[in-house]
Amino acid sequence: MEEKIKFMKLALKEAEKAELNEEVPIGCVIVKDGKVISKAFNKRQTKRLSTAHAEILAIEKACRKLGDWRLDGADIYVTLEPCAMCAGAIVNSRIKKVYFGAYEKKGGGVVSKFNILSESGLNHVTDYEGGVMEEQCSETVKNFFKTRRK
């Protein structure tokens, strides 16, 4: 199995955990040297924090595990295109590449609304690939909101 699919499936498992906790089902996995160094899912409702996005929580765990704020050489897999806040955190932590599933047309910070990862004025540019398992990732979020609206 291709690595990016393997790790996105792990991110989807994190998204499932979020949904079980009545959180928007977004999951994230950070990988370095082919090994998972952190995983997280959205916890905004649980923690009552606007910053408790899956990416932020995974970055914090990875930094603690590695003992450094720099995550040079790490890749991040997330089920939904990171927002502006998360894209900024990704750049600031110097993550090498972002793989995301569904595009977020309303507030995506990678390509859909903003292009934060490729902003030339920043001290680090992060590569990205969108649409990894896009259909599954998109359906996860759509089904969550469809169920909530009933």
N, C-alpha and C positions, 0 to 999 in steps of 0.2 A: 504494500500500500504506500502510495506517495506520502512523504512526510507531512506536507501541508494539510492533507486530508486527515491523517492520523491525529494531528494536533487540533484541527478544527473540530473533530468529533469530541475531543476532550473539552473544548470550549463549550460545545453544545450540551455536554453533560453538566457543566457548571450552570448553564442557562436553565436547565431543568430544575436544578436546586433552587435557583432564584424563584422560579414559578411556584414551586412547592411552598415557598415562604411568602407567597403573594407579592412578589417583586416583579418588575418588568424583566422578562427572561433574557438577560444578556450575560454571557459568560466570557471569560478571558483566561488565557494560559500564556505564560512567558517561558520561553525555551532558550537555553544556552548550551552550546556544544552538544546538541541533540538530546538534552535532558530537560525535563520540566523542572523549573526552579520555583514557580509559584502558580497558583490558580486562584480565581476569585469569581464571584458573581455579584450582581447589583444588590446593594443593601440600603438604598436610600430610605425606604419606608422603615425598615428594621432599626437602623441607626438614627433615623430622623436627621440625616445630614445630606445636603444637596451635593456634596462632593463624593459620596459613597458609591461612585460608579465602579463597575467591575475592573476597568483598566487602572484606576487610581489605587484601588485596594490591592490588585496584583502587583503593581509597581512598588507599593510600600512593602509588601511581603518580600519581593525579590531583593530590594535594597537591604532590608534587615538580614536576609539570608546571606547575601554576598558581602555585607559589611561596607557597602559603598553606595553612593547615590548615582554613580555612573554604571549603566547597564550595557556598556560597550560589548558588541558582539551578540547581544540577545535579540531574539525575535519575539513579537507579540501576536497572538492569535485572538481575535475577538469576533463575536457573532454579528455585531452591528458596527457599521462605520463609526469610529470615534467622533465624539462631539469636539467642539473647539477647546474646551477645558482639557479633555483627555489627550487630544492631539498635542497640545502645548506641553503636557506632562511627559508625553512620549518623546518629544524632541528634547526637552530639558534633561531627561534621564539617558539620552543618547542611545536609544534603542536603534538597532541596525535596520530592521524591517518590520512593517506591519502587514499582517494578513487579516483581512476582514471579510465577513460573509455578505450580509445584506447592506445595501446602500441606504443612507439616511438623507433623503432629499430635503427635509425641512431644516436639519441642523448639522449635517455631516461636516466634520472639520478636516477631512482628508481631500475629498474631491467634489462632493455634492453641493456644498454651500461655500466652504472655505478651503483653501489649499495650504494649510498651516505646515504640513510636513515638508513641502517643497519650497517654502518661503525663503528666498535667497538671502535675506538680511539676517537670518538667524545663524548662530554659531555651529549648528549641526543640521544636516539634511537627512531625513529618514526615508528610505525607500518604502514602497507599499505595493500591495496587490489586492485588489478588491474582487468581490464576486466568488470567493472560495466557498463552495457549498451554498451558494446564494439562495437557492430555492428553499432548502431546509431551514436556513437561518431566518429568512424572511417569513416563512410560514409560522415559525415558532413565535415571533413577535405578533404577527397578524392574528393568529388564533388566540393569543392571550387577550388582546384588546377586544376581539369579537366576543369572547366569553364574558368579559367584564361589562360590555354594553348591553347584554341581555337582561 
